């Protein structure tokens, strides 16, 4: 028996030493065009150059990120299938989804948190509200007549608007889409009037005038939208949310492979050209250790569980 264990360990060590020897797939649990897709495609080519193998982005949207996460959770733990972590599926769904087919803290190993950034309260230009205060007044005057888009039930932008509704005492109707990209498209076409989504996703539309940014949801204004106030400045003093992206692998991925991936991801994220590009889109580069990222996921899960209880959403 001891000989079998030693032989297996030797194979793992050999695999780690030769890693990578074939293409690596980064699974994005949402359709193309969303925030995680943008981050993944910002770094995949540079990561490919660093590792000497193609690094491809595979969009597997569905069920508010659950399908893509489950695919990676059940993939071989060999470092060739990674997940660009959707915060909602990893930290919100464990509270909301009683039938979640994976355990975010048991079925994955963390590599690094890549980025963090604010969300934006934004509306279609036809909405007669120039500030958050005016939006709240409009919603109170027209209860149940305004719609807001989200990337699906249980996503971060869904919970953010529900928290805002509770804080402001307003009634706005939820219109779920299959990802933030499609949700933004719904607001851009006027199917829905409002969204709270990452600055990364909303910034180009806010700059072009196709969306009106009313506030950012962090405690400080964003350098990418310096003239847009914070939610606290706009009459929601305790309303604060953020979005983030991180890289994970299936549980039991050899430590040597995780260590190598962490080093290369951090090296790519800290490149001046990558930092400059992400900063210009409203994202801060984090590049944390695996343990720091795991602690962040645990803290976010506890935070969202508290918010979900306050809002009164029920597990399905």
C-alpha positions as CSV (number, residue, x, y, z in Angstrom):
1,X,0.0,0.0,0.0
2,X,2.8,2.4,0.9
3,X,4.4,1.7,-2.4
4,X,1.2,2.6,-4.3
5,X,1.0,5.9,-2.4
6,X,4.6,6.7,-3.1
7,X,4.1,5.9,-6.8
8,X,1.1,8.2,-6.9
9,X,3.0,11.0,-5.2
10,X,5.8,10.6,-7.7
11,X,3.4,10.9,-10.6
12,X,1.9,14.1,-9.2
13,X,5.3,15.6,-8.7
14,X,6.3,14.7,-12.3
15,X,3.1,16.1,-13.6
16,X,3.7,19.4,-11.7
17,X,7.3,19.6,-12.9
18,X,6.2,19.3,-16.6
19,X,3.2,21.6,-16.2
20,X,1.9,23.0,-18.4
21,X,2.3,20.7,-21.4
22,X,-0.9,21.5,-23.2
23,X,-3.5,24.3,-23.5
24,X,-5.2,25.7,-20.4
25,X,-8.8,26.6,-20.3
26,X,-10.2,29.4,-18.2
27,X,-14.0,28.9,-17.7
28,X,-16.0,32.1,-17.4
29,X,-19.4,31.2,-15.9
30,X,-21.2,33.9,-17.9
31,X,-21.8,34.8,-21.5
32,X,-19.3,36.9,-23.5
33,X,-19.2,40.6,-22.8
34,X,-19.6,40.6,-19.1
35,X,-17.1,41.8,-16.5
36,X,-15.4,38.5,-15.9
37,X,-15.0,37.9,-19.6
38,X,-13.4,41.3,-20.0
39,X,-10.9,40.6,-17.2
40,X,-10.1,37.1,-18.5
41,X,-9.5,38.3,-22.0
42,X,-7.3,41.1,-20.7
43,X,-4.8,38.6,-19.3
44,X,-5.2,35.3,-21.1
45,X,-2.7,36.1,-23.9
46,X,0.0,37.4,-21.6
47,X,-0.5,34.4,-19.4
48,X,-0.1,32.2,-22.5
49,X,3.2,33.9,-23.2
50,X,4.3,33.4,-19.6
51,X,3.4,29.7,-19.5
52,X,4.4,28.7,-23.0
53,X,0.9,27.2,-23.8
54,X,-2.3,28.6,-25.2
55,X,-4.7,29.9,-22.5
56,X,-8.3,30.0,-23.9
57,X,-11.4,31.6,-22.4
58,X,-14.4,29.3,-22.4
59,X,-17.8,31.0,-21.7
60,X,-20.2,28.6,-20.0
61,X,-23.1,30.8,-18.9
62,X,-26.2,29.6,-17.2
63,X,-28.0,29.5,-13.8
64,X,-26.4,32.7,-12.5
65,X,-22.9,31.3,-12.8
66,X,-23.7,27.9,-11.2
67,X,-23.3,25.8,-14.4
68,X,-19.8,27.1,-15.1
69,X,-18.7,26.7,-11.5
70,X,-20.0,23.2,-11.4
71,X,-18.2,22.2,-14.6
72,X,-14.9,23.3,-13.1
73,X,-15.6,21.7,-9.7
74,X,-16.1,18.4,-11.4
75,X,-13.1,18.7,-13.8
76,X,-9.8,16.9,-13.4
77,X,-7.6,18.6,-10.7
78,X,-4.7,18.9,-13.1
79,X,-4.4,22.6,-13.6
80,X,-5.8,22.6,-17.2
81,X,-9.3,23.8,-16.3
82,X,-9.5,27.0,-14.2
83,X,-12.4,29.2,-13.1
84,X,-12.5,33.0,-13.2
85,X,-14.7,33.2,-10.1
86,X,-18.0,34.9,-10.2
87,X,-18.6,36.5,-6.8
88,X,-22.3,35.7,-6.8
89,X,-22.1,32.0,-7.5
90,X,-19.3,31.6,-4.9
91,X,-20.6,33.8,-2.1
92,X,-24.4,34.4,-2.6
93,X,-25.7,31.1,-4.0
94,X,-24.6,29.1,-1.0
95,X,-27.2,31.0,1.0
96,X,-29.9,31.2,-1.7
97,X,-29.6,27.9,-3.5
98,X,-30.5,24.9,-1.3
99,X,-29.6,22.6,-4.3
100,X,-26.3,24.1,-5.2
101,X,-24.3,21.2,-6.8
102,X,-21.0,22.2,-5.4
103,X,-19.5,23.7,-2.3
104,X,-17.4,26.8,-3.1
105,X,-15.1,26.3,-0.1
106,X,-14.7,22.5,-0.4
107,X,-14.7,21.9,-4.2
108,X,-12.2,24.6,-5.2
109,X,-8.7,25.7,-4.4
110,X,-8.0,29.4,-4.6
111,X,-5.2,30.8,-6.7
112,X,-5.5,34.6,-6.4
113,X,-8.0,37.4,-6.3
114,X,-7.3,39.3,-9.5
115,X,-9.3,42.5,-9.1
116,X,-11.7,44.6,-7.1
117,X,-13.8,47.6,-8.1
118,X,-17.0,49.5,-7.5
119,X,-20.4,48.9,-8.9
120,X,-22.5,51.6,-10.6
121,X,-26.1,52.6,-10.2
122,X,-27.1,53.4,-13.8
123,X,-30.2,54.1,-15.7
124,X,-31.3,54.3,-19.3
125,X,-31.1,58.0,-20.6
126,X,-34.9,58.1,-21.0
127,X,-35.4,57.8,-17.2
128,X,-36.2,61.3,-15.9
129,X,-33.7,61.0,-13.0
130,X,-30.3,62.7,-12.9
131,X,-29.4,61.6,-9.3
132,X,-30.1,58.7,-7.0
133,X,-32.4,60.9,-4.9
134,X,-34.4,61.7,-8.0
135,X,-34.5,58.0,-8.9
136,X,-35.8,57.1,-5.5
137,X,-38.5,59.8,-5.7
138,X,-39.5,58.5,-9.1
139,X,-39.7,54.9,-7.9
140,X,-41.8,56.0,-4.9
141,X,-44.2,58.0,-7.2
142,X,-44.5,55.0,-9.6
143,X,-44.3,51.8,-7.4
144,X,-43.9,48.7,-9.4
145,X,-43.6,50.5,-12.7
146,X,-39.8,50.7,-13.1
147,X,-37.8,47.6,-14.0
148,X,-34.2,46.7,-13.1
149,X,-32.0,44.2,-14.9
150,X,-29.7,41.7,-13.3
151,X,-27.4,38.9,-14.5
152,X,-29.9,36.4,-12.9
153,X,-31.4,35.6,-9.6
154,X,-28.7,35.4,-6.9
155,X,-26.1,37.4,-8.8
156,X,-24.2,40.3,-7.1
157,X,-26.1,42.9,-9.1
158,X,-29.5,41.3,-8.2
159,X,-28.7,41.4,-4.4
160,X,-27.3,45.0,-4.7
161,X,-30.6,46.4,-6.1
162,X,-32.6,44.4,-3.6
163,X,-30.5,45.9,-0.8
164,X,-31.0,49.4,-2.3
165,X,-34.7,48.8,-2.5
166,X,-34.8,47.9,1.2
167,X,-32.6,50.9,2.1
168,X,-34.7,53.4,0.1
169,X,-38.1,51.9,0.7
170,X,-38.9,51.6,-3.0
171,X,-40.6,49.0,-5.3
172,X,-38.8,48.2,-8.5
173,X,-39.5,45.0,-10.6
174,X,-36.7,42.5,-11.2
175,X,-36.0,41.4,-14.8
176,X,-33.3,38.6,-14.7
177,X,-31.0,37.9,-17.7
178,X,-28.5,35.2,-18.4
179,X,-25.4,37.3,-17.3
180,X,-24.4,40.9,-16.8
181,X,-23.7,41.4,-20.5
182,X,-27.2,40.5,-21.6
183,X,-28.6,42.5,-18.6
184,X,-26.7,45.6,-19.8
185,X,-28.0,45.1,-23.3
186,X,-31.5,45.0,-21.8
187,X,-31.0,48.4,-20.2
188,X,-29.3,49.8,-23.3
189,X,-32.3,48.9,-25.4
190,X,-34.8,50.2,-22.8
191,X,-36.3,46.8,-21.9
192,X,-35.3,47.6,-18.3
193,X,-34.7,51.1,-16.9
194,X,-32.0,50.5,-14.3
195,X,-29.1,48.3,-13.3
196,X,-26.4,48.1,-10.7
197,X,-23.4,46.6,-12.4
198,X,-19.6,46.7,-12.2
199,X,-17.9,49.9,-13.2
200,X,-15.9,47.8,-15.7
201,X,-19.0,46.8,-17.5
202,X,-20.8,50.1,-17.4
203,X,-18.0,52.5,-18.0
204,X,-17.9,52.6,-21.8
205,X,-21.7,53.0,-22.0
206,X,-21.6,55.8,-19.4
207,X,-18.9,57.6,-21.3
208,X,-20.8,57.2,-24.6
209,X,-24.0,58.5,-23.0
210,X,-26.0,55.3,-23.7
211,X,-26.3,54.9,-19.9
212,X,-26.5,57.5,-17.2
213,X,-24.3,56.8,-14.2
214,X,-25.9,58.1,-11.0
215,X,-23.5,56.9,-8.4
216,X,-20.7,54.4,-7.6
217,X,-21.3,52.1,-4.7
218,X,-18.0,52.3,-2.9
219,X,-17.0,54.7,-0.1
220,X,-14.8,56.8,-2.4
221,X,-15.4,58.2,-5.9
222,X,-13.7,56.3,-8.8
223,X,-10.9,58.0,-10.7
224,X,-12.5,56.5,-13.9
225,X,-15.7,58.4,-13.2
226,X,-14.6,61.3,-11.0
227,X,-17.7,63.4,-11.5
228,X,-20.0,60.6,-10.4
229,X,-20.9,60.8,-6.7
230,X,-20.9,57.9,-4.3
231,X,-24.1,56.3,-3.1
232,X,-23.5,57.8,0.4
233,X,-23.2,61.2,-1.1
234,X,-26.4,60.6,-3.0
235,X,-28.6,59.8,0.0
236,X,-27.8,56.2,0.8
237,X,-25.3,56.5,3.6
238,X,-25.0,52.8,4.5
239,X,-25.2,51.4,1.0
240,X,-21.8,50.0,-0.2
241,X,-21.1,47.2,-2.6
242,X,-18.2,46.1,-4.8
243,X,-17.4,43.6,-7.5
244,X,-14.3,41.3,-7.7
245,X,-12.8,38.6,-9.8
246,X,-10.5,35.7,-8.8
247,X,-8.9,32.6,-10.2
248,X,-9.7,29.1,-8.8
249,X,-9.0,25.5,-9.7
250,X,-10.7,22.2,-8.8
251,X,-10.0,20.9,-5.3
252,X,-7.0,18.5,-5.0
253,X,-5.0,20.3,-7.7
254,X,-1.4,19.7,-6.8
255,X,0.1,22.4,-4.6
256,X,3.1,22.7,-6.9
257,X,0.7,23.6,-9.8
258,X,-1.3,26.0,-7.7
259,X,2.0,27.7,-6.6
260,X,3.2,28.0,-10.2
261,X,-0.2,29.4,-11.4
262,X,-0.2,31.9,-8.5
263,X,3.2,33.2,-9.4
264,X,2.4,33.6,-13.1
265,X,-1.0,35.2,-12.5
266,X,0.5,37.7,-10.0
267,X,3.4,38.4,-12.4
268,X,0.9,39.2,-15.2
269,X,-1.4,41.2,-13.1
270,X,1.4,43.4,-11.8
271,X,2.7,44.2,-15.3
272,X,2.5,48.0,-15.7
273,X,0.5,47.7,-19.0
274,X,-2.0,45.3,-17.5
275,X,-2.5,47.4,-14.3
276,X,-2.8,50.6,-16.5
277,X,-5.5,49.0,-18.7
278,X,-7.5,47.6,-15.7
279,X,-7.2,50.8,-13.7
280,X,-8.5,52.8,-16.7
281,X,-11.6,50.6,-16.6
282,X,-12.2,51.2,-12.9
283,X,-10.5,48.1,-11.5
284,X,-7.9,47.8,-8.8
285,X,-5.4,45.0,-9.2
286,X,-5.3,42.8,-6.0
287,X,-3.0,39.8,-6.8
288,X,-3.5,38.2,-3.4
289,X,-2.1,35.0,-2.0
290,X,-4.3,31.9,-2.2
291,X,-4.9,32.0,1.6
292,X,-5.9,35.7,1.4
293,X,-8.4,35.0,-1.4
294,X,-9.9,32.0,0.5
295,X,-10.4,34.3,3.5
296,X,-12.0,36.9,1.3
297,X,-14.5,34.4,-0.1
298,X,-15.4,33.3,3.4
299,X,-15.9,36.9,4.6
300,X,-18.0,37.7,1.5
301,X,-20.2,34.6,2.1
302,X,-20.9,35.7,5.7
303,X,-21.6,39.3,4.5
304,X,-24.1,38.3,1.8
305,X,-25.8,35.8,4.1
306,X,-26.5,38.7,6.5
307,X,-27.7,40.9,3.6
308,X,-30.0,38.2,2.2
309,X,-31.6,37.7,5.7
310,X,-32.1,41.5,6.0
311,X,-33.7,41.7,2.5
312,X,-35.9,38.7,3.2
313,X,-35.0,36.6,0.1
314,X,-35.7,32.9,0.6
315,X,-33.5,30.0,-0.4
316,X,-34.9,28.1,-3.4
